[in-house]
Amino acid sequence: MSLSDIRQQLEEILETLPESKLEAVLDFASHIREAEQVEDFVKMQTGSSAYEDWLSADNDVYDEAFKNESEKG
């Protein structure tokens, strides 16, 4: 199904919905967009060299150093 077909079908459906249902559709679409933005942000962060450095074996010493701090909380 092409993008224009999908848009046309959505427009046809939206034209028939009452206002309360349109608000629900808007909330759902906003949720999908926000989830995608969060996913893109997480991918960007976890793909960074700083994240890779943080996960490297050279930094394992910090796991032990902060282990006691997390147990206190």
N, C-alpha and C positions, 0 to 999 in steps of 0.2 A: 504494500500500500504506500502510495507516495505521500509526501508531506502535504501537498495541496489537498489530497483526498482526506487526509486526517483532519486538517484545518476546516474543511468544508463540513465534514460530519460533526465536528465539535460545534461549529457555528449553528448547525441545524438543531442540535440537541439543546444548546444554550438558549436559543430563541424560544423554546417551549417551556423552559423551567421558570418557576416562580422565584421571586427575589430571595426568599429564604434558602432555596436550593442553590441559587447562584452564589450566595455567600459561602455555602459549604464547598462548592467547587473552587471558589477563589482560595479558601483556606487550604484545601487539599493541594492545589497547584503551587501555592506559596510554600507549603511544607516540602513538596518535591524539589522545588528550586533551592530552598535553603539546605536540604539534605545533600544535594549535589554540590553546592558551594562548600559545605563542610568537608565532604569527601575529597574534593579537589584540594582544599587547604591541607588536609591530613596527608594526602599523597605528596604534596609539595614539601611539607615539613619532613616527612620520613624519607624523602629522596634526597635531602640535603646532605652535604658533606659533614656539617656539624652534627647531624643526627647519627651518621655513620661513625664519626669519631667517638661520640658519646657511647655507642654500643660496643666499641672496640675493646679487646681484652686489656688494653693499656689502662682503661678506666674502671676495671673490675674492683680495684682497691677501694673505690668510693662506695661500692655496695656494702662492704663490711663496715666501713667507717660510719655510714648513716643507718645501718641496721638497728643499732641501739636507739637512735633518735626516733625511728618510726615505732619502736616497741614502747617508748615512753608515752606517746600520744594517745 
